[in-house]
Amino acid sequence: MKSFALATATALACAVGTTALAPTLVAQGAPQVPGAKDPARVTAGTYSADPSHSLITFEVSHFGFNDYYGIFGDVAGTLVLDPANLDAAKVDVTIPVTNVTTASKGLTEHLLRAGKDGGKPDFFGPAPVAARFVSTAVKAEGMKAMITGDLTLNGVTKPVTFEAEFTGAGANPFNKKATVGFEAETEIKRSDFGVNYGIPFVSDEVELDISVAFEKQ
């Protein structure tokens, strides 16, 4: 009986000791995300957008009841960046409009369908030219920057300013490339770009939100 009690006490002591050590062991072995919001990690050079992890969302008001969202994916482009001279940064991004998607199959098809009886499409049509943003000026302040440039959409070019924020930098664990991430937002009027269908029932004002990862080349 004493042997059983001693064995039980020893087992309990080991269990308690292991439990007490568990948080330490988990903490020591806890995985760390590769990116951090640390400007010191950013190095000068030319970066290319990672199309698999970059996207642009658009937001419009529907009938004044609520907001509706859609996504443009497969963003491509380049970023030329020097941490010692952020105001000299250059951005050139292309957005394939044909890759638009929404939560409604019918609406997505409407955005890309041809005009009726050979008329002008309601939105972009089945073979729209990709949209493009080319920066003309950058004004950086801390983790944020105002990026002004020319946005070409639906064959029309207009100046647009994005409010951008640095979101992280580090090495991609899969391809080992140095990567930097940014988010940016702006508001445009779609009528400025010849997309007039449904105004004002679908708002003229469109909010654009961008999340993009750039990999160093």
C-alpha angles and dihedrals in degrees: 000000000000089000091052091048091048092049091048092049091049092050092049091048091052091047093050091047092050091047091050091050094045097085090049092049092047091048092050093049098037112129117243124217111243097228128071135175091249118130090198088072093062117097129192119262147082118306132192125213116255100230094197092060103032126085146155123221124200126204128198134170114249114212088328088283102101144334123271126204139206137175136228111201139184093054112187133186148095140275122200108199139175116178089206091059110025094165088066092060118126128205127192114175131173124200119196102220091196088070093065117133136182136179089261119070090201093053093047089053090047091055090056104033125112122254117271116266092357093308128136114291117254091234128354105332129224097294108033122172112250116262118242137196120197118183121230100177138014126197111187127194119173111306092346137069140184108227117195122189149129118289116199113197130160089357094305125109122208134163114257133179121212124199103220133189131195109238106176151328138204143105120307103240093216105047096016092229120148106250135193127190133206140178123205139174140191141157125235136177110241090207087067086065097045096259100128105148116133099002121185095013087059105036122256088216113083123188115213121201120187130196113181138169119204122200122206115246 
